[in-house]
Amino acid sequence: MPQDTQSVTVVHITCKQLSSFLHDAETRDKIKRAQQGAQIGLPLNCRKRRREATPPEALSPGKEAKFAKCEAEEAAKSEAEDPVWR
């Protein structure tokens, strides 16, 4: 029966070389991921619909009066607590 032989290769590199290799690999990976993100999308014959603009929210007269009243009460309360601060 043939015997499996394994060979071991030892590589010696400096810390500077290792750092350089890792930096280059991370840079290539970052570029690759950015390109893949740009490629994911709709087919060429499709277009996105524009989102309709959200209408501005208007307060009803009753709510506006209630809001103004609460605002005035809070202003009076804060003025009563600290009359110097205006």
N, C-alpha and C positions, 0 to 999 in steps of 0.2 A: 504494500500500500504506500502511495506517495505521502510524504509528510509535508504539511504546510509550513513554510518558513516565512517568518515575518522579519522585515528589515526595519531598523530604526534609524531615522535620520535626525540628527541634532543640528539645529540652526542657532547660531549665535548672532544676536543683533544688539546694538546699543539702545539705551533708553531713548535717545534722540531719534534714532531710526524708527523705533516702535511708535513714538509720538507722531512722527511725520506720516507713517503709514495709516495710523488711526485717523488723523486729521484729514488726509486725502480721502479715505473711505467714507468718513462722515459727510464730507463735502459732496462727493459723488452721490451718496444716498439722498442727501437733501435735495439736490438737483433733480434726481430721478423721481422722488416723491412729488416735487412741485410740478414736473412735467406730466405725471400721471394724473394729478388733480386737475390740471387744465384740460386733459383729454376726456375726462368723464363729463358727459353732458348729453344734450339732445342730438338726435340724428340731424344731418345737414338740411333735410327737407322740413324740419319742424321749427316753429318759433314760439317763444313764450308769450303769453298774453300779459299785457301791462296790468298791474293791479289798479283797481279803481281807487281814486283818491278818497280818503276818509273825510267825510264832511265835518266841519268844525262843530264842536259840541256846544249848543246854546242852552243856557239855563232858562227855565220857565220863569215868568215874573214872580210867582210865589216862592220858588226856590231861591231866586236872586235876592228877594227881600229878606228871607230867612238867613241867607249867607251874610248879607250886610249887617243884620242885627247881631249875629254871632261874632262877627268881626269887630263891631263896635263894642260889644260886651268884653271881649278879650283885651281890646285896647284900653278900656277903662280899668279893667282889672289889673293889667300890668302897670298902668300909670299910678293906681292906688298903692300898689306894692312898692314901687320905687319912683317917687315923684321927681327926683333929680334927673333920672335917665329919660330923655325924651328924644 
